[in-house]
Amino acid sequence: MRIANAEHDGQAKVVFAANEEWLDLTAALAAFDNSLSPVTSIQQLLDSGRFDLDLFRCVYNRTFRAAGAVRFRAPFARPGQIIALARNYTAHAKESTLPIPHEPIFFCKANTSVVGPDDAVELPPNLGRVEPEIELAIVIGKEASHVPAARAAEYIAGYTILNDVSAQELQSREIKEGYPLFRCKSLKTFTPMGPCILTTDEAGVEPALNMVLRVNGEACVSVNTSGLTFGVPRLIEFISGYVVLKPGDIITTGCPKAAGAIHPGDVMSLEVEKIGCLRNPVTAGTELCPS
């Protein structure tokens, strides 16, 4: 099943689909139990304990459809945490000329960098080379701390697409100086996410999903998520051993391969099997303060 934040006639709602038809989950849940407060975001579903596949299946056959065309929004406008993986595909580690890690290497991105489908990614003119990165992102479904790998599935709400846009020249400088990978990954609009969450009943705990990143219609990266160095259960086990994870937190599983530079006027399309397509245009942004 797929779950998405959407907007119709200026109103926020949650929609869901088991096939190609999107239904209005906000209306269906209200009709199912009108004593509950209306749900207008995926975060509300998680916080209220109503992100429940059995509940979704129960209301799915009701005839509440998302009226007219909806605009999809980011699954989370401001996730509590965005935890990203470095060198989690062997091919990308070799590209970087850095060693394949013996344990997961993780860092954080600012949650203020998140934008949704069709929102513009803004490139400051004095930033230098910028590249998109197609990544499968894990959505945490409930609080997780010291979770063994064998129980990881209990803590996953699903998966979404994340574009880990990266300022490559700044990143190279930060690596050389021993700085954390934060600034180069956290600029305004540098984390497009969406268009929906694919639940674990369709993807499992070790998803093997085809991914394609296109720029202006040309395929730059084509991989399968089965190539992760550290799979989803190991990532949740390792990260939750150090960091308490909360519902709606994001773990993005890493870049599989370099895609090449993007420029204002380009359009990025990130496609992941079963999830859909995350599309974002590239525009010129505001000049950065000199460093």
Secondary structure, 3 states (H helix, E strand, C coil): CEEEEEEECCEEEEEEECCCCCEEHHHHHHHHCCCCCCCCCHHHHHHCCCCCHHHHHHHHCCCCECCCCCEECCCCCCCCCEEEEECCEHHHHHHCCCCCCCCCEEEEECHHHEECCCCCEEECCCCCCEECCEEEEEEECCCECCCCHHHHHHHEEEEEEEECCEEHHHHHHHHHHCCCCCHHHCCCCCEEEEEEEEEHHHHCCCCCCEEEEEECCEEEEEEEHHHECCCHHHHHHHHHCCCCECCCCEEECCCCCCCCCCCCCCEEEEEECCCEEEEEEEEECCCCCCC
